[in-house]
Amino acid sequence: MDDFETIKQLDETYLAHTYGRYPVAFEGGEGATLYGVDGREYVDFGAGIAVNLFGVNDPEWKAAVKGQLDKIQHVSNYYYSEPTVRLAELLCKKTGAKRVFFGNSGAEANECAFKTARKYSFMKYGAGRSDIVSLNGSFHGRTLFTLTATGQDEFHKYFDPFAGGVKYADPNLASVKKAAEKACAVVIECVQGEGGVKALSAEFVRALAAFCRERDILLICDEVQCGMGRTGKFCAYENYGVVPDIVTLAKGLAGGLPIGACLFFAGTENVLQPGDHGSTFGGNPVACAGGISVVSRITDEFLLEVQGKSAYMRAKLKGFDGVEEVTGMGLMIGIHIKKPAKEVAKKCLERGLLVLTAHDVVRLLPPLNITKNEMDDGLSVLKEVLK
Ligand SMILES: *Cc1c(COP(=O)(O)O)cnc(C)c1O
């Protein structure tokens, strides 16, 4: 095993410099506890950005993935594959969706959603109704089109010209209405992640859903970060009592393997036809086996535990010196503070705790099966660092 300095040197030499990294490398772990190559243990309040939903080394998930590896690792989409259809069935039964398209990432899931919305509108109304309305402060991915659909100017440097056909709005109905004149879809994150862990108001989301229904504009919920049980419901939109037309999932869906899913609800499930869309790795059986293991364990009972953990962590955090506000929903937690969030994250790391940031907010996205001891250990570090 290489030591940390060797790994860091190789990273600096051979990898594109796209990431600002914290000075640690991990080689293993157990649940929400990670082992660094430095021999230290870290409590993980980030889950690889909401990916390792059941933490690290989860026996059930590993057995599912290894079992599939022993059978076949990839099947072309020219043929059928059981784990793929079983995961799609599970997702439809859990959400009420009618069909699923699988890709490899959140961005790819969103691309599929946007293409579907444009075709839906074109088939029904013809050309000229192709805009996607996106909210300011949103994040939808790094491909050129999902970057365009990301409503944050700082991501838009350098990469002109953008694809066009995206209009931005503030999270209020008047602003959306103005932007939606030629829209085929509005895309929202019920809880904005990268934008600063902000839950949209129930009043806005309900009014938006009614407006979209009335105008036959598709409501796309980007649940890449806030879905998969994160908010205490399987999908975050369930907290709002709305039914979207298209939902995208990724990050935690396969528990740590690359996957993305675009879920089509009634009315959009037959828009894409043979030849319209595809993805070589989409529906990969190993990733889908991981997904089946994860999705089948997000039961109502498990979601109650997530809600309990959320209440526990939020109550503690609100009492800490230096905390101005605690936002988000479920185990998607934003801690608003006066100190620079990056500094807090660095100090937490020095003390053996991993936290994320989103702009000036400290962001927590722990594995959903985090234990009370792990929560307490991490919270005591945060308490020390925030005061
Ligand atoms: C992370 C994220 C994406 C992009 O997912 P990738 O897998 O990195 O392409 C899209 N939308 C939201 C809300 C995200 O948090």
PDBQT file of the ligand as one rigid body, heavy atoms in Angstrom, charges set to zero:
ROOT
HETATM    1  C1  LIG A 401     -24.834  15.283  -8.318  1.00  0.00    +0.000 C 
HETATM    2  C2  LIG A 401     -26.039  15.831  -8.963  1.00  0.00    +0.000 A 
HETATM    3  C3  LIG A 401     -26.228  15.721 -10.352  1.00  0.00    +0.000 A 
HETATM    4  C4  LIG A 401     -25.171  15.169 -11.273  1.00  0.00    +0.000 C 
HETATM    5  O1  LIG A 401     -24.911  13.831 -11.030  1.00  0.00    +0.000 OA
HETATM    6  P1  LIG A 401     -23.609  13.148 -11.699  1.00  0.00    +0.000 P 
HETATM    7  O2  LIG A 401     -23.747  11.713 -11.329  1.00  0.00    +0.000 OA
HETATM    8  O3  LIG A 401     -22.407  13.800 -11.081  1.00  0.00    +0.000 OA
HETATM    9  O4  LIG A 401     -23.685  13.388 -13.149  1.00  0.00    +0.000 OA
HETATM   10  C5  LIG A 401     -27.428  16.172 -10.880  1.00  0.00    +0.000 A 
HETATM   11  N1  LIG A 401     -28.373  16.709 -10.100  1.00  0.00    +0.000 NA
HETATM   12  C6  LIG A 401     -28.227  16.831  -8.771  1.00  0.00    +0.000 A 
HETATM   13  C7  LIG A 401     -29.334  17.397  -7.961  1.00  0.00    +0.000 C 
HETATM   14  C8  LIG A 401     -27.043  16.407  -8.152  1.00  0.00    +0.000 A 
HETATM   15  O5  LIG A 401     -26.890  16.560  -6.842  1.00  0.00    +0.000 OA
ENDROOT
TORSDOF 0
